[in-house]
Amino acid sequence: EWKINQLYTEIEHIRFDQHFTYHFDNRLKEHLNQYLIPPMMLQPLVENAILHGLRYELEEGAHLSVILEEQGNQIAIRVEDNGSGLNHDKSKKLSYKKTSFGLSSVKDRIEILNQNASHEKASFELLDRRFEGKKGCVAVLLLPKVKADIQEDGF
């Protein structure tokens, strides 16, 4: 999941003529394959940051940061951009999609995860950085730490 999103971001970086920079930072103490991360939870967040935040950012320095770290008994995934933010002027943009299902699919999947959770609950929060005096958004996804059952051959 982590590698797929790095590759996706690299493709978008090239597609948009290297208009933005990006950085993926895995701060987990253990190797990422030690944990189970639900598939397709991170991709909509990265996609939204690029397509709705950074793609139309006209100033130099457009940047995407994806940070993975432990937060107590949870894994925190932060997707930060310094793009147009939540209250941008959509009238200046051309959209190739009529409806975006990315964030609603993340929220729906969190509900499903939480129905089966016995301890830590998953959560999602989208924050507008202008309240911090900055541009862009921060999407924070909290997932319970679930250890993977790794066989001796690594699978």
N, C-alpha and C positions, 0 to 999 in steps of 0.2 A: 504494500500500500504506500509506504514511504517512498520507495524508489519509483513507483509509477507516477506519483505526483511530482517528483523531481523531473522526470522525463517529460511529463505533460507541460510543466512550467518552462522547460527548455524549448520545447516546440513553440509555445506561445511567444516566448521571448524572441525567437527567430521570426515567427510569423509577423510580429509587430515591429520588425526592423530594429530589434534590440532597444526599444523605446524605454524599457524599464530594467532595473537590476533586481536580482533576487538572491536570497540566502536561506538555506535550510539548515537548521541547527538542532541536532539530536542531543539533548542533555540528559538522557536517561543513564542511570548508573550501570544498568545491565544492557546487554545487546538487545536491540529492538525485537529480534525474533523470539525473545523470551516471553513476549506478551501477545495476546490475541487482540487485534484491533479490527472492529467490524469493517468490512470492505465498503468503499464508496461513501465514507463519512467525511473524509478530508477533501476529496476532489471538488465537490460543489462549493466549498468555502474558498479554495484556491481559484477556481474558475470565476466566482463572483468578484473576488478582489481584482483579478486581471481584467475581466470584461466590463465590469461596472465601475471600477475605481481607477485603475491605472491606464487602461486603454485610451482614455480621453484626457488624461492629465497632460497639459501643455507645457508645464514648467519642467526644467531639467531636474533630475534627482528622483524620478518616480521609482519607488522601491517596494518590493514584496518580501516579507520576512515570515518564515514558518518555523515555529519553535515548539519542540516536543520536550516536555519535562515532567518529572514526578511532582505531585502535589498531594502529600499525605498518602492515602490509599487509592489515589486516582492518577490517571495520566492526563495531563493538560496539553492540549494542542492549541496554539495561538497562531492565527493567520492575521498578520498586520500589513496594512498598506497605507501609503501617504497620498492616496488619490483623491478623487472628488468628494468622497464622503457620502453620507446617507441623504443629505438634502441638496444634492446636485441638480442642476437644471437639465432635465431629461429632454427638453424641447430642442436642445442643440445637438442631440445625438441621434444617430440612425440605429435602429435596432433590427436585428435579423430574427428575433424571437418575439412573439406576441406575449408569451407568458413564461416566466422562469419558475421552474419547479424545484430548483436546487435546495433552497433553505427549507421549504416545506417538507421535502423528502428527508432532510436531516432531522427535522423536528419529529416527523412521523416515526423514523427509525429509533429515535431516543425513547419515544413512548413505548415502543415494542420492547426495547432493551430493559426499560424500567419495570415493565410488567413481570419480567422474569428475574429481576434483581432481588437478591436477598439482603444485601448490605448497602454498599455505595450505589448511588443513583447517578446516571448519566445526565448531563445538562448541556445546554447551548445558550450562548449569550452573544448578541451583536451590539457593539458599542461604537458610538460616533466619537471620533477623536477630537472634534472641535470643542468638546467640553473640557478637554485637557489643554486647549489652546493650540492644537495640532490639526493637520489635515488627515483625512482618511478614516478608515474603520479598523476595528479589531474584532475578530470573531474568535470566541473562546469555546472550545469543546472539551468538556470534562467526561472522561470515561473511567469506569472502574478498572483497576488493575486485575487482569485475568491472565494468569500464567499459562503459557502454552505447554502442552505435553510433548516435549521434544524427544524423539527416539534417538538412539545412539548414532544413527547415520545422519542426523540433523533434520529429519522430516517427521 
